[in-house]
Amino acid sequence: MGTILQLGIKGITRTMGNFYTNITLRNPKGSPPEEVLRKLGRTAYVFRKATDFVIFDRGCEDQDTEELAALADHFSSVLNCVTFAVLNHDDSVLWFQLYENSNLLSEYASKGGPRTDVRALCQVLNRPDSWWQVWFTLRRPYIFEVHRHAALSRFLGMPSAAVGFGWTYIERGELPPGISIGDLVRV
């Protein structure tokens, strides 16, 4: 049994080290994301906030970046939208990819991975004035990568429900702050 640690993000208390994946869709067009998931035979939870959807997919929880990237790419292609796939591995590595209409526009890994064009990232997410805050967030050291993810989400205007949560946590009853099980669609 690990040590319980309050990570400083309201509502997240866990054994040390987060492991989660999710994909945020911005302004999808066409079929609802739940329909796309059903057609693919995926098991997932879907949360909607305004025009953003957060997909917590069971199959991506294995921390396979190729599977996560393929699903994000698929959503961006079939729903003609921006997708932001994120993976937190043991709070040691934060990885993300940003797609728009099936084009990989941005990729980042906090340790040993690619760096991103911050201005392009902010432009695509309609937050051009946040570029310096995002630049600093991606370069400064963090003890826990969930904190980097929280800051990044705030500066990019992404749903806070995606920070610190994946299918596994939701399945065992841990929900993002302010969200009830009724706010999620299970596919």
FENSUL-V216074 format. One record per residue. N is the residue number from 1. PHI is phi in whole degrees, 0 to 359 (999 if undefined). PSI is psi in radians with two decimals (NA if undefined). D_FIRST is the distance of its C-alpha to the first C-alpha in Angstrom with 2 decimals. Layout:
# FENSUL-V216074
{{N:PHI:PSI:D_FIRST} {N:PHI:PSI:D_FIRST}}
This chain:
# FENSUL-V216074
{{1:999:2.26:0.00} {2:279:3.00:3.79} {3:280:2.37:6.80} {4:282:2.35:8.95} {5:224:2.20:12.21} {6:279:2.07:15.56} {7:275:0.04:17.23} {8:84:0.14:20.69} {9:245:2.11:21.69} {10:313:2.18:22.56} {11:89:-0.02:20.33} {12:247:1.88:17.40} {13:231:2.05:14.15} {14:216:2.91:11.08} {15:298:2.55:7.96} {16:311:2.39:10.07} {17:90:2.01:12.53} {18:267:2.50:14.60} {19:229:1.92:16.00} {20:204:2.77:19.07} {21:220:2.66:22.77} {22:194:2.93:25.75} {23:227:2.22:29.51} {24:258:2.28:31.78} {25:254:2.28:35.36} {26:250:2.14:38.09} {27:54:0.92:41.31} {28:293:2.57:41.15} {29:242:2.58:44.53} {30:94:-2.39:45.51} {31:297:2.61:43.19} {32:296:2.56:40.14} {33:305:-0.56:36.91} {34:298:-0.67:35.79} {35:295:-0.74:38.88} {36:299:-0.76:38.17} {37:298:-0.76:34.66} {38:298:-0.77:36.22} {39:298:-0.56:38.90} {40:276:-0.12:36.33} {41:71:0.53:34.37} {42:270:2.70:31.16} {43:251:2.19:28.39} {44:199:2.90:27.56} {45:248:2.52:27.46} {46:233:2.27:30.24} {47:242:2.37:30.58} {48:243:2.33:33.99} {49:225:1.92:35.02} {50:56:-2.06:38.78} {51:259:0.18:39.61} {52:256:2.49:36.09} {53:235:2.39:33.81} {54:249:2.17:30.14} {55:257:2.13:29.14} {56:251:1.65:25.53} {57:264:2.27:26.10} {58:299:-0.78:23.86} {59:296:-0.45:25.46} {60:279:-0.23:24.80} {61:292:-0.16:21.02} {62:286:-0.02:21.12} {63:68:0.53:21.88} {64:270:1.85:25.34} {65:297:-0.53:27.61} {66:294:-0.74:30.70} {67:293:-0.75:29.83} {68:298:-0.79:28.89} {69:296:-0.73:32.11} {70:297:-0.71:34.21} {71:292:-0.74:33.16} {72:298:-0.77:33.84} {73:299:-0.76:37.14} {74:299:-0.83:38.06} {75:300:-0.78:37.54} {76:296:-0.56:39.57} {77:284:-0.94:42.31} {78:283:-0.41:42.74} {79:252:0.12:42.21} {80:48:0.99:44.08} {81:216:3.10:41.52} {82:270:2.35:39.20} {83:233:2.49:35.63} {84:234:1.81:32.74} {85:266:2.33:29.87} {86:226:2.54:26.67} {87:223:2.29:23.52} {88:243:2.12:20.59} {89:250:1.81:18.61} {90:58:0.45:15.31} {91:58:0.30:17.34} {92:257:-0.49:19.26} {93:223:2.23:22.15} {94:251:2.23:24.04} {95:233:2.46:26.69} {96:211:2.77:29.39} {97:224:2.51:32.74} {98:241:2.22:35.53} {99:241:2.59:38.16} {100:222:2.09:41.41} {101:50:0.81:43.52} {102:70:0.31:41.86} {103:249:2.18:42.33} {104:287:2.01:39.44} {105:256:-0.44:40.25} {106:205:2.46:37.28} {107:216:2.53:34.27} {108:209:2.52:31.77} {109:218:2.30:28.74} {110:291:-0.42:27.32} {111:229:2.11:26.98} {112:66:0.34:29.65} {113:235:-2.97:31.07} {114:291:2.67:34.08} {115:255:2.78:35.19} {116:246:2.80:36.95} {117:280:1.76:40.28} {118:296:-0.72:39.15} {119:298:-0.72:42.54} {120:294:-0.75:42.66} {121:303:-0.87:39.14} {122:294:-0.65:40.16} {123:296:-0.83:43.52} {124:298:-0.62:42.21} {125:270:0.21:39.85} {126:60:0.67:42.80} {127:229:0.90:41.39} {128:299:-0.50:43.84} {129:282:-0.13:43.86} {130:266:0.11:40.12} {131:303:-0.72:40.45} {132:289:-0.61:40.09} {133:292:-0.70:36.94} {134:293:-0.77:35.41} {135:305:-0.85:36.67} {136:296:-0.74:35.05} {137:300:-0.69:31.72} {138:283:-0.31:31.60} {139:253:-0.40:32.51} {140:283:2.69:30.80} {141:285:2.51:27.49} {142:230:2.45:24.32} {143:287:-0.74:20.98} {144:239:2.19:19.31} {145:294:-0.35:21.40} {146:298:-0.53:20.80} {147:291:-0.70:23.11} {148:298:-0.76:25.71} {149:298:-0.72:25.55} {150:298:-0.81:26.09} {151:296:-0.79:29.05} {152:300:-0.79:30.49} {153:298:-0.72:30.39} {154:298:-0.84:32.09} {155:290:-0.48:34.82} {156:266:-0.02:35.43} {157:70:0.56:35.58} {158:270:2.74:32.87} {159:297:2.31:31.06} {160:293:-0.33:28.06} {161:299:-0.41:26.41} {162:282:-0.33:25.72} {163:280:2.02:23.65} {164:87:0.12:19.90} {165:226:2.48:20.30} {166:218:-3.11:20.75} {167:304:-0.77:21.29} {168:300:-0.82:17.69} {169:297:-0.78:16.75} {170:295:-0.73:20.07} {171:300:-0.59:19.82} {172:267:0.22:16.76} {173:97:0.04:18.72} {174:273:2.09:17.86} {175:242:2.61:21.35} {176:302:2.57:22.98} {177:306:2.36:24.40} {178:81:0.05:27.73} {179:244:2.34:27.42} {180:256:2.90:27.44} {181:301:-0.50:26.97} {182:291:-0.29:30.80} {183:277:-0.11:31.05} {184:250:2.52:29.55} {185:255:2.22:31.47} {186:263:2.25:29.64} {187:249:NA:31.45}}
